[in-house]
Amino acid sequence: MEPNTKIEKTIRVVELVDYQNNSIVSRTILDKETGSVTVFAFDKGQGLSEHTTPFDALVQILDGEAEVVISEQTFYPTAGDMLIMPANQPHALKASKPFKMMLTMIKS
């Protein structure tokens, strides 16, 4: 599915990306001036180092488990959970087990 493609059927988000050994796989499903939606698959032990963004972000865990740190507070979300990462707050994540997430960035 290409970004901004008209969807004519329902899609199982968790099936949009596959796990790959020792890798992080991502797929952008919507990319607009006001925000984006990207689906990620992280193999166990993979993650994103601490960083900040100028925009709020919503993370929805689709499968597996992760360790997420937001402003020095640690969370352990599993499938079905979601977290809000506030703009300009340091955050990082690491796969406790292979996990998939959907990241929604809000730019306005």
C-alpha positions as CSV (number, residue, x, y, z in Angstrom):
1,M,0.0,0.0,0.0
2,E,1.4,3.4,-1.0
3,P,1.1,6.4,1.3
4,N,-2.1,8.3,0.8
5,T,-3.7,5.5,-1.2
6,K,-7.5,5.3,-1.1
7,I,-8.6,2.3,1.0
8,E,-11.4,0.3,-0.5
9,K,-11.4,-2.5,2.1
10,T,-10.6,-2.9,5.8
11,I,-7.0,-3.6,6.6
12,R,-5.5,-5.5,9.6
13,V,-2.9,-3.0,10.7
14,V,-0.7,-5.6,12.4
15,E,-0.3,-7.4,9.0
16,L,1.2,-4.3,7.3
17,V,4.7,-5.0,8.4
18,D,6.6,-8.3,9.1
19,Y,9.3,-9.0,11.7
20,Q,12.8,-9.3,10.3
21,N,15.8,-10.7,12.4
22,N,17.7,-8.0,14.2
23,S,15.9,-5.3,12.4
24,I,13.3,-2.5,12.6
25,V,10.8,-2.4,9.7
26,S,8.6,0.6,9.1
27,R,5.9,1.4,6.6
28,T,4.3,4.8,6.3
29,I,0.5,4.5,5.6
30,L,-0.4,8.2,5.7
31,D,1.8,11.3,5.3
32,K,0.2,14.7,5.3
33,E,1.4,18.2,6.2
34,T,-0.5,18.0,9.5
35,G,0.8,14.6,10.5
36,S,1.7,11.0,9.6
37,V,0.8,7.4,10.5
38,T,3.6,4.8,10.4
39,V,3.5,1.1,11.4
40,F,6.7,-0.4,12.8
41,A,7.9,-4.0,13.6
42,F,10.8,-4.3,16.0
43,D,12.7,-7.5,16.6
44,K,13.5,-8.4,20.2
45,G,16.2,-6.1,21.5
46,Q,15.8,-3.5,18.8
47,G,14.7,0.1,19.7
48,L,15.0,3.8,19.2
49,S,17.5,5.7,21.3
50,E,16.4,8.7,23.4
51,H,15.3,11.6,21.3
52,T,12.7,14.4,21.2
53,T,10.3,15.6,18.5
54,P,8.6,19.0,18.2
55,F,5.2,17.2,17.8
56,D,2.9,15.1,20.0
57,A,2.9,11.4,19.1
58,L,0.4,8.6,19.8
59,V,1.9,5.1,20.0
60,Q,-0.5,2.1,19.8
61,I,1.0,-1.3,20.6
62,L,-0.3,-3.8,18.0
63,D,1.6,-7.0,19.0
64,G,4.2,-8.0,21.5
65,E,5.8,-6.0,24.3
66,A,8.1,-3.0,24.7
67,E,9.8,-0.9,27.3
68,V,9.1,2.8,26.7
69,V,10.7,5.6,28.5
70,I,9.1,9.1,28.4
71,S,10.7,11.9,30.5
72,E,12.5,9.3,32.7
73,Q,9.3,7.4,33.4
74,T,9.2,3.8,32.3
75,F,6.2,2.0,30.8
76,Y,5.7,-1.6,29.7
77,P,2.9,-1.6,27.2
78,T,1.6,-4.7,25.5
79,A,-0.8,-5.3,22.6
80,G,-3.8,-3.1,22.8
81,D,-2.2,-0.4,24.9
82,M,-1.4,3.1,23.8
83,L,0.8,6.0,25.0
84,I,1.0,9.6,24.3
85,M,4.5,11.0,23.8
86,P,4.3,14.8,24.4
87,A,6.1,17.2,22.1
88,N,9.7,18.2,23.2
89,Q,9.8,15.4,26.0
90,P,12.7,12.9,25.7
91,H,11.5,9.4,24.9
92,A,13.0,6.0,23.9
93,L,11.8,2.5,23.3
94,K,13.1,-1.0,23.2
95,A,11.5,-4.3,22.2
96,S,11.2,-6.6,25.3
97,K,9.9,-9.2,22.8
98,P,9.3,-8.7,19.1
99,F,6.6,-6.0,18.9
100,K,4.6,-3.9,16.4
101,M,3.3,-0.4,16.9
102,M,1.5,2.3,15.0
103,L,2.9,5.8,15.4
104,T,0.6,8.7,14.8
105,M,2.4,12.1,14.7
106,I,0.3,15.2,15.0
107,K,2.0,18.3,13.6
108,S,-0.7,20.9,14.2
